[in-house]
Amino acid sequence: MRRRNPDRICADLERLGVAPELTQSISERLMPLSSELSPEAYEAMLSGVSLAFGVQGGALEDLRKTARDLDEIQHLLNAFTGELRKLDEALETLAAYALRLRTQGATSTRVVH
């Protein structure tokens, strides 16, 4: 059987849709096996790797989408928390004002509506 070099394996993997950033590490692992395989078996091996990458790639994209969704939810909750703090401060101010009006009203004969 003929010996295949890592660059050739990388190129073949990229041709089948494997991400370029992964082909180097995959080709290093496939290198010992590739020299013992017939051209048909070599192509079958690369097809299997490509299929596995496709499945893994879909799961990775789902994970990225979930992480983006969680970041967005966290951002919305942080904004909501900030708005609740502002509301709490406004209610405390109104409560203090109402208490002052009540205590002033108790000492005067004026009617407050």
ChimeraX attribute file (.defattr): number of C-alpha atoms within 10 A of each C-alpha:
attribute: neighborCount
match mode: 1-to-1
recipient: residues
	/A:1	9
	/A:2	10
	/A:3	12
	/A:4	18
	/A:5	14
	/A:6	19
	/A:7	13
	/A:8	11
	/A:9	21
	/A:10	23
	/A:11	16
	/A:12	18
	/A:13	24
	/A:14	16
	/A:15	13
	/A:16	17
	/A:17	16
	/A:18	22
	/A:19	16
	/A:20	13
	/A:21	10
	/A:22	13
	/A:23	20
	/A:24	17
	/A:25	12
	/A:26	16
	/A:27	23
	/A:28	15
	/A:29	12
	/A:30	19
	/A:31	15
	/A:32	13
	/A:33	14
	/A:34	23
	/A:35	15
	/A:36	14
	/A:37	17
	/A:38	12
	/A:39	13
	/A:40	9
	/A:41	12
	/A:42	18
	/A:43	16
	/A:44	13
	/A:45	16
	/A:46	21
	/A:47	16
	/A:48	12
	/A:49	18
	/A:50	20
	/A:51	15
	/A:52	12
	/A:53	19
	/A:54	16
	/A:55	11
	/A:56	12
	/A:57	14
	/A:58	11
	/A:59	12
	/A:60	13
	/A:61	11
	/A:62	12
	/A:63	12
	/A:64	12
	/A:65	12
	/A:66	12
	/A:67	12
	/A:68	12
	/A:69	12
	/A:70	12
	/A:71	12
	/A:72	12
	/A:73	12
	/A:74	12
	/A:75	12
	/A:76	12
	/A:77	12
	/A:78	12
	/A:79	12
	/A:80	12
	/A:81	12
	/A:82	12
	/A:83	12
	/A:84	12
	/A:85	12
	/A:86	12
	/A:87	12
	/A:88	12
	/A:89	12
	/A:90	12
	/A:91	12
	/A:92	12
	/A:93	12
	/A:94	12
	/A:95	12
	/A:96	12
	/A:97	12
	/A:98	12
	/A:99	12
	/A:100	12
	/A:101	12
	/A:102	13
	/A:103	11
	/A:104	13
	/A:105	13
	/A:106	11
	/A:107	8
	/A:108	9
	/A:109	8
	/A:110	9
	/A:111	7
	/A:112	8
	/A:113	3
